[in-house]
Amino acid sequence: MTDITVPALAAEDAFALTREKFALPEGVRYFDGNSLGPLPKAVQMQAYITTTHEWGDGLIRSWQDARWNTLPQRVGDAIGRLVGASEGQVVACDSTSVNLFKALTAAVRLRPDRKVIVTDASSFPTDLYITEQVAALTGTAVLSVPASEIPAALNGNVAAVVLCHVDYRSAEVYDLAGLTQAAHEAGALMVCDLSHSAGAMPCNLDQTEVDFAVGCGYKYLNGGPGAPAFLYAAKRHHADAQQPLTGWFGHAAPFDFTQKYAPAPGIERFLCGTNQVIALSLLSRALEVFNGISIEEIRTRSLELTGQFIASSEARLAEHGFVIASPKEPEVRGSHVSLRHPQGYAIMQELGRRGVIGDFRMPDFMRFGFAPLFNTADEVEYLVDQINEIMKTGAWNNPAYERRRAFT
Ligand SMILES: *Cc1c(COP(=O)(O)O)cnc(C)c1O
């Protein structure tokens, strides 16, 4: 047989193919992949296979035969490839909030003589809530400062820094490598939340020597609503890290049914209860959309799309009073762009009526995610056209848009 060399696809063609892998509704322009990734077509089929064949026909035998038993590790490794973690350091399980609780508690316990947790004061609220409680349970105090002041807040009493890689409102990317190094120089550990970067840009976890990381499965990873989150623990911490939710799936030998807890030697010690089999199966299938495309190509494309949106907004929307609330410098910009406008909530409602979906964050942030796997340059222009038209015609000025819905 002769070898056939398949030439690498040009990035543009590769992204045209990934877009085809999503079941996007006709007529909808979707700029919210940063909040809930859309449905990959293969996931529809996987849902059928997992329920009908694996569960329905296989019953309990599928724990072995369909490899349900190793789903957290296998899905974790697939996510690891996207965030720069070599094998055996990531598990997919629980929610981001729960994983942050486990990871941050483990980090603080590794520095038992230190009494302070430093965090970014404008972090995602659930991260702040969890951090407060970890501090209460470990007898430490939380020092909340603006992200730019974290280096100055470090000293020999700081056990851990907990930080989001990308700010959920502004999309500012923080210097994970530099801050991790600064934390380490002070003897502290770095715990990072990758919810807004995993699947959208390189995170280089191993290379930057981040100690622990967590992140979301339903945003850029497209795992579906409530998809399991992930947890990364650097290998060097596996032997000593003690996470607080010591359930049987984190045990060294769950099916020995021993009375006494003994943590699994590797990353499995960060598991707690029974694997979320159906959700993990869907997330596993969703991650296959990333096959054949590198995270660097995704980053390049993401910057093209966000850069295009910023340039068009500056040219055409500034006259309507929009303020660009995301960094213009590409190196520090994540994969979404926020515009601020006093009528932001009403404008988003009118966009939604037109099939253009983004989201709104208090007090006046209109947020648009640009996910290279399915968003296109034409869609970006369409979005700016629509906002422009809504402002010119006053279509946002509708009494029905004054009432806030519970979910935005
Ligand atoms: C989306 C997001 C979460 C979500 O947490 P869950 O517990 O999975 O609901 C947490 N942190 C950040 C920074 C997020 O963006």
PDBQT file of the ligand as one rigid body, heavy atoms in Angstrom, charges set to zero:
ROOT
HETATM    1  C1  LIG A 501     -19.035  29.733  34.422  1.00  0.00    +0.000 C 
HETATM    2  C2  LIG A 501     -18.125  29.893  35.570  1.00  0.00    +0.000 A 
HETATM    3  C3  LIG A 501     -18.260  29.090  36.706  1.00  0.00    +0.000 A 
HETATM    4  C4  LIG A 501     -19.380  28.091  36.776  1.00  0.00    +0.000 C 
HETATM    5  O1  LIG A 501     -19.388  27.383  37.967  1.00  0.00    +0.000 OA
HETATM    6  P1  LIG A 501     -20.345  26.119  38.135  1.00  0.00    +0.000 P 
HETATM    7  O2  LIG A 501     -20.117  25.697  39.508  1.00  0.00    +0.000 OA
HETATM    8  O3  LIG A 501     -19.910  25.096  37.133  1.00  0.00    +0.000 OA
HETATM    9  O4  LIG A 501     -21.735  26.574  37.895  1.00  0.00    +0.000 OA
HETATM   10  C5  LIG A 501     -17.360  29.259  37.738  1.00  0.00    +0.000 A 
HETATM   11  N1  LIG A 501     -16.365  30.164  37.658  1.00  0.00    +0.000 NA
HETATM   12  C6  LIG A 501     -16.209  30.951  36.572  1.00  0.00    +0.000 A 
HETATM   13  C7  LIG A 501     -15.093  31.919  36.502  1.00  0.00    +0.000 C 
HETATM   14  C8  LIG A 501     -17.089  30.846  35.499  1.00  0.00    +0.000 A 
HETATM   15  O5  LIG A 501     -16.944  31.614  34.435  1.00  0.00    +0.000 OA
ENDROOT
TORSDOF 0
